Each structure stands twice: as structure tokens, then as C-alpha cells.
Amino acid sequence: MPKRNGTSVTSLTLATISTWRYKMDYFGTVRARCSIRAFQTKPVEEEKILRIIETVNLAPSAGDLQAYEMVVIKDRERKSELARDAFGQSFIAEAPVCLVFLTCPERSARKYGQRGSELYSIQDATIATTYAMLAATALGLASTWVGAFDTDAVAKTVEAPEGRRPIAILPIGYAADCPQVTPRRSIKEIVHSETLGKPYSFSFTDQSYQRPIWKPSP
């Protein structure tokens, strides 16, 4: 029987969900998340890894099919292989833990056909990766999303069967640096009203969300 904070959960009620939401600070987690590529040697506690797994398991997916899989990698040699697979991104090997997310296209295809295998399974895996990344942040850990890698090489490193496609590598650990705040595109360029080309009327409700505006290099 599933439990939350020692209390058995047999069904979800609006009151229960509201209580959970009141206790957490999602927006603070979003503000705190940043891409970290330098990690301390301090190991990640197993309890925190389990919390991340629990969180990923609750991520939404097309048809609730969870057309993805996740590999937890702690072995130093295998992490070094992943770093080589990712074109020499050495911080992958330095992270105490790496999560590799893969699609399960056939699982989604059984219900949704080609769109399920070519799109929904990828969406499922990327949503799961995002949930893991935010959970890590909420637990005081650092991470960065790695998408630059040799797909076939990563599949071989994690011994994935044919058809499983690696989508993301997520190195996780305790941060060894504090990166500068990165700029963002103007929201007027990104968010549109009704159709593309007409900016949505927007102003910040919380100034802590503001970032420098990205400008192209001269």
C-alpha cells in the first residue's frame, strides 16, 4: 500500500492534494534550478535517489502508458563510457549518479500507432527527465540535461535492447560551482495570443522571475 510521509494513501481526494500542494514550494524549485556541470565528490544519498524515482513514476504520460525507461548509473567505468559517448563531456563521469532516459516506442505504438512511437514516447521520456531534474533541485542536488551524445553508443553502454532510444542523460550530484544567471528571450517573442505573431499581454507578477534579455552576438 503506498504511503506519503508515513500515512497510507489508498485514494486521492481534493483535500489530500490541496494539503500536499500547500506544503511544497514548486515555484521556488523552478527558480533555483540551473544547469550545473561541476560536482562535488560527495555521494548522493540513496534515499534521495529513491525520492527522484518516486517522483518520475508520477510524471504524466500519453495514455498513462509511461512509454519510457530510466537507467540509474553509479559505476565509475560506465559513467566514463557515457562521457565518451557524449563527445567527451567529462562532467558526466564526475557526477556521482547519472540517469539515462530511453523511449519505449512499441509501448505507445500499441495504442497510438506511428504517432505514439515517433512522438508520444519521446514526450513521455522528456517529461520524466524534467520531473527528475526538478526533484533533484528540490532535494538540494544539482544536474544538467545532456542531449548531445551518440545515440547508438549510449544504447550500447546501458545495454538497451533494439528499439529503445536514449533521449537524455541527467548527471546528478552536489554542486561544485554556482553559474551566472543566464539570459532569456523576451516573453513577447515566445508567447502569442490566439495566433503566432500577436504577442500576449504580459507583465511579471513576481520580479524574481525576471532575467536579462538574450541578445544576439554582433
N, C-alpha and C positions, 0 to 999 in steps of 0.2 A: 504494500500500500504506500503510495507516495506521501512524503511529508514535506512540510516547509517550516523551518525553524522549530523542528520537533513536534509540530502539530500535523496529524494525519489530514490529508486532503483527499476526499472522496468525490467531490464535485466542486465546480466553480460557481460562485454566486457573485452578483454585482457588489455586494458588501465586502466580500473577501478580496476581490480585485481592487476595489477602491482603497482598502486598507494597505495592500501591497504598494499601490501607486503613491500613497501618502508617505510611505516610509522611504522611498527611493528618490534619488536626485538624478534623473536621467539627463536633464539639461546641463548639469554640472559635469557629468561624464562626457557629454558631447564637446563641451568647451575645453575640457582637459586633454582630450585625445589629440595626439600629434604623432607624426612618423619619427620613430627613434631607430637609429642604425648603429648604436653603440650600447653594449650591455655589460653589466657587472658579471663577475664570475659566480655571484651568489645564486644558488639553485632556486628554482621556483617550487614552492611547496606543493606537494601532491594534492592537498585539499583545494588549492586554487585551480589546479588543472581540472579537477573534478567539477568545480563550480563552472568553469568555462564550458565543459562538456554538457553539463546540465542546461546551461543557457542555450547552447547551439541546438540542443534537442527540441527546444521550444520555438525555434525560428519558423516563421511561416514558409510554406512551400506550395507549389501548384498542386491542387487536389489533395493537399496534406500527404503527398506521397514521399516526401523527403528524398528526392532523386539525387542524392549526393552521398559521399562518404568522406571521412576525415581520418587521417593517419597522424598519430602523436609520435614524434621522433625526439629521442633524448640521446641516442647513441652518437658519440663524437665522430666516429668514422662515417656514419651515414649522413650526418649533418655536413660534413666536409664534402661528401659526394653531391649533396644538394647545392652547396655553394658553387661547386664546379659546374653543375647543371645550369645554374643561374648566372653563367658567364663571369664567374669569379667574384661574386658579391660575398666577400669574406665574412661580413657580419652575420650571415646565416649560420655559419659554423660556430660563431662565437656565442650565439644565443643559447641559453640553457635548454630551451624547448622550441621545436618547430612543429607547426601544424600544416599539413598538406591537405587541401580540399580538392576532391575529384567529383566529376559528374557521374551519374548512373543513368545514361540516356535511355536504356531499354526499360527502366522502371517507369519513366514518364511516358515513353512511347506507347506502352500498353494501353494507356487511357487517351493520350492526346496525339498519337501518331508522330509525324515528322516534326510538327511544331514543338511537341514535348521533348523529343530527343535533341533538337537543334537549338531550342531556346529555353524552354522551361527548366530543363535540368541545369543549364548554366546559371539561370536566375536563382534556382534553389541553392546552388553551391556558393554563389556570391553573397546571397543573403546570410547564409550560415557563417561565412567568413566575417561579414560585418558584425554579426552578433558576437562572435568570438573576440573580435577586436575591441568592441565596446565593453564586453565583460572583463577583458584583461585590464582595460583602463580603470574600470570601477573597482578592481581588486588591487590597484596601485602598481600595476605592471605596465610595461611599455611594449610596443610592437610596431611593425610596419608591414604594409601589404606589398608583397613581391609578385609581380606578374611577368617579369622579364626572365624567361628561362626556356630551355629546350624541353618541349612537352614530352617527347618520347624518352628523353634521358631521365626526367623526373619520374615518369611512369615506371621505368625500369628500376630506379633507385628504391621506390616504395613497393616494387613487385606487384604492380597493378595488373589485373587481367585485361585482356583485349577489350576495348570499348570504354574503359574508364579513362577519362581525360582530366589531367591535372589542370586546375583553374587558378589556384593561388597558393603561395607559400606564406605562412604567417610566423615569423620568428618572434618569440616572446621571452621577456626576461625583465630584470630590473634595470632601469635606465642608467647609463653612464654619462650621458650628456643632456643638455637642455637646448634644443634647437630654437632658432629665432622664429618669430611669428611669420608665417608665410602669407603673401597677399592672396586676395580672391578677386575673381571677376566681379564687375559691378552687377548687382542683382537685377538691374534694369536690362542687362544683356541676357540674362538667363531665364527670368520668369516673365511670362507673357499672359495677356488677358484674352481669353477666348480663341485667338488665333496667333500664330507666330508673327512677330513684327510689331505688336502693340504691347508696350511694357505694362506690367501690372503695377498698380499704385501701391507703393511700399515705403514704409519708414520703420526703422528699428524700434522695437518695443523694449529692448534691453541692449544698452550700449556696449556691454561686454562681448557681444557677438560681432561687433564691428572689427574689420581687418583692413589693412592697407589695400588699396585697389591695384590690381595687377595692371602693369603697363608693358606693352611690347618693347623689346630691346631696339634701340635706334639703329 
